[in-house]
Amino acid sequence: MENHWKTIRPEESSVAEFHSNMLACVGPRPIAFVSTIDSEGRPNLAPFSFFNVFGTNPATLIFSPARRGRDNTTKHTLHNVEAIPECVVNTVNYPIVEQMSLASSEFGEGVNEFEKAGFTALPSKFVKPFRVAESPAAFECRVEQIIHTGTEGGAGNLVICRILALHINEKFIDGSGKLLQKEMDLVGRMGYEYYSRANSESIFEVPKPSSRDAIGFDGLPKAIRESDKLTGNELARLASCKKLFTQEEIESFIRAQITKNHVEADLIQSAKQKLAEHNYEDALLILQSAYFV
Ligand SMILES: Cc1cc2nc3c(=O)[nH]c(=O)nc-3n(C[C@H](O)[C@H](O)[C@H](O)COP(=O)(O)O)c2cc1C
């Protein structure tokens, strides 16, 4: 089926229109729930989904309190990190998502969102701003640099932070030191008023392709590559195998395993089952045999 594309250029749309389209296309975005203090020592707490980590050594994260598209004003968080270059980036999970959303209200200057949104302020170890006791994890940070990407409404202000410490609630760590991602239930920001959850219903594993010499899509037999019964994900699993089976191997598999009564649909079904079980080589052999007979 032919696809049709809508093309939008920032120069030709309003800031609001481009903003909402852009955010609906980049998601889920992680949420930095940023705690800062102003020059008078008053706490501030606000969420930012223009956020990610960008390096481990030095450990670096960046978030962006942007200029408001509406009236080109700037946010308390930006003023605060300009005055006191420190912050705590707290992570957000499902049990606190609505409190976090409440904290994003445009409260007046100096208003303490820990109090407004019902969070417990814990003292930090290395910086002055407090951290959120209810968050599953928190990064204490020193602000190293702020890059302004523009001066008009909607422009970003990249707050580049050096991570000084990461605190993780031990209830999310198992006996071997591994983090319990499914229990952590982190939330992500989508477009419009949508959020997403990362819990046992939505988290899935994609095993790393182990070898540098994967067959690749272009190395798969044409009949398999162009089969309309296999999805792109299934083909990727097959293409991650190291080599195709030889004609001899296929013939001996057919002699041993495939009876006259086997129909192609059954073989494809059983290959799909093997792929689902991460048994990629068996799936490849079955498919090569299915398309060989
Ligand atoms: C989940 C979420 C993500 C947000 N992400 C951003 C963002 O990345 N950049 C931004 O400027 N505002 C973002 N906002 C809006 C700010 O949180 C909001 O403007 C807040 O009032 C700023 O507070 P402050 O003035 O105390 O810094 C977000 C709001 C929510 C609820």
The ligand as an ORCA input file, in Angstrom:
! r2SCAN-3c Opt
* xyz 0 1
  C       5.347     16.195     31.837
  C       5.692     17.627     31.553
  C       6.797     17.919     30.798
  C       7.139     19.250     30.535
  N       8.248     19.498     29.792
  C       8.642     20.766     29.590
  C       9.849     21.043     28.880
  O      10.581     20.129     28.466
  N      10.212     22.332     28.718
  C       9.466     23.345     29.207
  O       9.844     24.500     29.040
  N       8.324     23.124     29.899
  C       7.905     21.865     30.102
  N       6.765     21.621     30.830
  C       6.028     22.752     31.415
  C       6.701     23.241     32.710
  O       6.756     22.215     33.660
  C       5.889     24.406     33.256
  O       5.995     25.507     32.379
  C       6.282     24.823     34.667
  O       5.324     25.729     35.178
  C       7.641     25.497     34.735
  O       7.889     25.787     36.088
  P       8.916     26.849     36.602
  O       8.499     28.221     36.068
  O       8.788     26.747     38.092
  O      10.271     26.469     36.112
  C       6.362     20.314     31.060
  C       5.215     20.007     31.809
  C       4.874     18.678     32.044
  C       3.661     18.351     32.853
*
